[in-house]
Amino acid sequence: MYGYTLHFPAPIEAYLALHQAVLQVLAEDGGGEGLLVHVAYPTDRGFDLTEVWESREHLDAFNREVLPKAMSRAGLPVDGPRPAPDEFTPAAVMTPRAFNSDART
């Protein structure tokens, strides 16, 4: 497994716009295989995003095949700098049931 957290100095609304675009790309083209956990939340600096994937290769495929399309759709620059991830190797992941939130802050 592979996990990471990114810290973005942007409002949570930027994340919500990108999240909607990702969901649209996934519905149209598929992708996202290997994602186990995805959590985003506002912070006093902007927002954080934490994900756990089955492998780094699954994340790399998502970043190559899905993310650029979604960023373009959301009107975000595709080639801009990205924050450095805080990487970790999960000891365990529990997902008792599937849950998809459209919660807004």
MOWOTA-V371896 format. One record per backbone hydrogen bond with DSSP energy under -0.5 kcal/mol. CO is the residue of the C=O (numbers start at 0). NH is the residue of the N-H. E is the energy in kcal/mol with one decimal. If there is no record, write none. Layout:
[[CO;NH;E] [CO;NH;E]]
//
This chain:
[[1;52;-3.2] [2;87;-2.8] [3;50;-2.2] [4;85;-2.8] [5;7;-0.5] [5;48;-2.2] [7;9;-1.4] [7;46;-2.2] [10;13;-1.6] [10;14;-1.0] [11;15;-2.5] [12;16;-2.1] [13;17;-2.1] [14;18;-3.2] [15;19;-2.1] [16;20;-1.9] [17;21;-2.7] [18;22;-2.4] [19;23;-2.0] [20;24;-2.5] [21;25;-2.8] [22;26;-2.1] [23;27;-2.0] [24;28;-3.4] [24;29;-0.6] [25;29;-1.8] [31;34;-1.6] [33;53;-2.7] [36;51;-2.1] [38;49;-3.1] [40;47;-2.6] [42;45;-0.6] [45;42;-2.4] [46;7;-3.1] [47;40;-2.1] [48;5;-2.7] [49;38;-2.7] [50;3;-2.1] [51;35;-2.9] [51;36;-1.8] [52;1;-2.3] [54;58;-1.4] [55;59;-2.7] [56;60;-2.1] [57;61;-2.0] [58;62;-2.9] [59;63;-1.5] [60;64;-2.9] [61;65;-2.4] [61;66;-2.3] [65;69;-2.1] [66;70;-2.9] [67;71;-2.2] [68;72;-2.3] [69;73;-2.2] [70;75;-3.1] [71;74;-1.2] [84;86;-0.9] [85;4;-1.4] [87;2;-2.5] [87;89;-0.6]]
//
